[in-house]
Amino acid sequence: MIRTFLFLLGFGFTVIGFMYIVAYLNLLTMGYTFMEYLMFIFKRLECLLGLVGLIIVTVTIFCKGDNDNAIHI
């Protein structure tokens, strides 16, 4: 049950984070260089949620559960 919650939490963080990253692509049309764009992305907390979400999802998928009869992909 906790793994399902963590997976959904990580998925939500990933969606929110990458939504902001795509939305901030409009900065490139306003004259920002690609390096300035990347520096802006790394400074924004909501964009870092995308990376945190990917880490949470990866951990919940690949870490072994404590139930011996669990099905692992």
N, C-alpha and C positions, 0 to 999 in steps of 0.2 A: 504494500500500500504506500509506503514512504517512497519507494522508487518511482511509482507512478506519479506521485505528487512532484517529486524532484524533476522528473522528465518533463511534465507539463510546465513547471516553473521555468526550466531551462529553455523550453520551446518558446514560451512567451517572451522571455528576455531576448532570445535570438530574433524573433519577429520584430520586437520594438527597436532593438539596436540597428538592425539592417534597414528598417524602414527609415530611420533618421539618417543613416548613411546615404541612402538613395535620395532622400529629400535634400540633403546638403550638397548633392551634386550640382544644384543650381548655382552654387558659388563659383563654379568653373566658368559659367556663362557671364558672371559679373566681373571677371578679370582676375580671379585668383589663379595662381599657377598650381600645378598638380602637387608640388611639395608643400605649398601653403595650405592646400586642401587637406593633405594628409596630417599636417601638424594640427590643424583645426579639429579634425576627427579624433585624434589621439587625446586631445585636451577635453573633449566633451564626455561627460559621464554617461549620457544616454546612448552614445555610440559604443562605448566600452561594454555596455550590457550585451551587445551582440556577441562579443568574444566570451564573456562570462557565461552566457547562455549555451554557447557551443561546448564549452568545457563541461558544464553541468550535464548536458545531454550525453556527451561522450562518456563521462564517468558512469552515469546511470545505465548506459547500454553495455559497456564492456567490463564493469566490475562485477565480480561474482556475488550473488546474493547469499544469504545465510540459510536458505532452504535447500536441502540436498536434492529435492525432486524438481527444482526449478528448471525451466527450459531456457537454454542460453543460445543465442544466435552466434 
